[in-house]
Amino acid sequence: MKRTGPMAGPALATTWIALAAVTLTLAAPGPASAQARRSPIFDSALNAPGRPLRGFVDLHTHPMAHLGFGGHVLHGAPDVDVLMAPGTIYDPSGQGMSGATCNGSMRRAASIAEALGTSYSTHRGHDFLKNKCGNHVRQIVLGELAKSHGIRSFQVERPVGYPTFAHFPAHNDILHQQMWVDWIRRAKEGGLRVMVALAVNSRTLAHGVEANPPIDDRESGNLQIAELVRFVGKHDTWMEIARSSSDLRRIVEKNKLAVIVGVELDDIGNFVWNKTAPTEAQIRAEIRRLHGLGVRYVFPVHLTDNLFGGTAAYEDEVARANRFQTGKWWDLECSRGEGITKRIRSGNDLFKLMKLGDAGGHIPLPSCQPGEGHKNRLGLLPMGRVAIDEMMKLGMLIDIDHMSQKTVGDVLAFTRSTPGGPYPLASGHNGLRGSSGNENGRTNAQYMEIAARGGLAGVGFGDSDARSFLRNAAAVAAIASGGKPLQITLGSDINGMVVMPRSPECQAPRDQVVAVPGDAWSHPPAQLRCTGGEIDVRSARIGCLDIQTSGNLTDLVGRACNARTSCSYKAPSPDEYGRAGVRATTRMFCTQAMEIVYRCVDPAAEACVDYSRFPKAQMGGRSWDYNEEGVVHIGLFPDFLKHIEALPGGAQLIDRLYNGAEGFAQMWTKAETVGRSVP
């Protein structure tokens, strides 16, 4: 949104008189606490060399997820000239595709229209004439997923993306790209300074939707990593890959976005799927290979058990994925006194719709007492110790999310006794166990140990709103160990099949106008009225004949406000008057009407983001309004944070979040230092 300052209207001159139409903007200062504090959101000068880093961090994003899962789950590339899977670029005319309606092989998007065009061929069923790349099994499986989330794009045959974005992206649409390059840049301009970009995959889901290769974790990960590095390199004027803590400091000090490459894969190295018994040397070689590709952030365990350890049992669907990928169901037991109340329900999963060979049937469940939930018996395995040992030697950042309760405990113990001291760890997209009651949620004790080690806590906000996130993040931020507070960040999981925050229930500000006829100084001005709340004067417009010295326009606004202490306005500076063609000390005798524009602000009401004072996200012929649509894509993260900032306690939380860049740098520096002591 283009914001303009005071502007002078056209002047009509005669031999003895000048007529000026003047528009003056009066910026309300707001509460005293807000006056003293400068918001970091959209502050272009957050950082300078030698100062602690500022900027918010997202510990969990998936920019290249359209290449995961065989390329047929998440639709749309994050940029032109990025690879797209076979059958995901649709053109009903067949022009440029040898008469076909879709791309028969993997190729790079040649335009925005290809990168963010319709998902018809990606998600819909086969049609011999109209959609030769479609697949009916895929449509059924993804259709069920869309139905459960209320995804609008699946309610039409050919959902429209660019240029109108009539159907996607949307805050609850987990099947379409939400990290287009311009949207990432808007998040960066709003204060995002560190972003962990993770390759992600599920062989089970890729197999089940009959997607194109690669569907295995190793090759899918390789593909996403290579494309990510290439993508960031194309935009190195404002973002760079950080391969060390010193890299990160250099990048962020320049107010650029530091991107950390990571992996969130079920089966690192394909060791489980290949049914091999790797040696310690092979495990270490695979970790070093990933490090050589640029990977610095690792999930040792994701959604299924692997050779490193047990996963957290908290999703019904994933139980069947574990059976498909490992040949075994989870080994569940009852949890007592650990805050775990979530139970896995047998047969209640989306994956049962898929052709998964021997993964049919139902998971055996233990018989638990009321109030007891399920947890995975499996903890950290010997090869997991080898893998984590190698990660520490390389100074890589280790995320404990998705680990079973037992695996987390084992990893904390294993990394506690290194010669250089406890190794810092991250929990990148989580929150306190609380009401979720599943073993993936963090306990207070786990967070305290992360804080003591100088680690980070990325707080998730999936399928929530600003108030819920503020409450959850504040609870995590309140945790400290030995006087050392836990550094919090965002952990959005955007593009990771997670619903983004919905629109707020807020009070949209509305302009009201009062007119003062004739000579405004000779007649009592109309009063600005609000039923409760404060008056926020936005602007005054006046058409005047003749100009004499003494007095100023602000005097008149003050009279209109009368004696209300809650009526806030700010006098324009002499320079502002000068630009408008009127000196600061002039008195204006006006035969035309004067207008004062103001708003009523109810402090008890939840304020919407005020887009008259905050830039709106736009692309093509579309603009997005967070107040109406929620967090549609990553470019709306600043709007979400702006809303939080206006809530009680929100400004303090925003400041904590914007300390995240420094917290990340310190955690990484410590990991590198401690890692060098590992024998």
Secondary structure, DSSP 8 states (H G I E B T S, - for coil): ------EE---EE-SS-EEEEEEEE------HHHHHS---TT-TT---TTS----EEEEEE-TTGGGSGGGSSSB--SSTT-EE-TT-SB-TT-TTTTT-SB-SS-EE--SHHHHTS--HHHHS--BTTTBTT--HHHHHHHHHHHHHHT-GGGGSSS---TTTTSS---TT-TTB----HHHHHHHHHTTEEEEEEEEE--HHHHHHTT--S--SHHHHHHHHHHHHHHHHHHTTTTEEE--SHHHHHHHHHTT-EEEEEEEE-SSGGGTTTTT----HHHHHHHHHHHHHHTEEEE-S--SS--SSB-B----HHHHHHHHHHHSS---EEEE-SSS------TT-SGGGGS--GGG-S--------TT-EEEE---B-HHHHHHHHHHHHTT-EEB-TTB-HHHHHHHHHHHHS-TTS----EEEEE-BSGGG-STTSB-HHHHHHHHHTT-EEEE--TT--HHHHHHHHHHHHT-EETTEE-EEEE---BTSS---------B----EEEEE-S-TTTS-------SSSEEEEEEEEEEEE-EEES--HHHHHHHHHTT-TTEE-----HHHHHHHT--TTEEE--SS-EEEEEEEE-TTS-B---TTSS--EEETTEEE-HHHH---SGGGHHHHHHHHHHSTTHHHHHHHHHTHHHHHHHHHHHHHHHHTT--
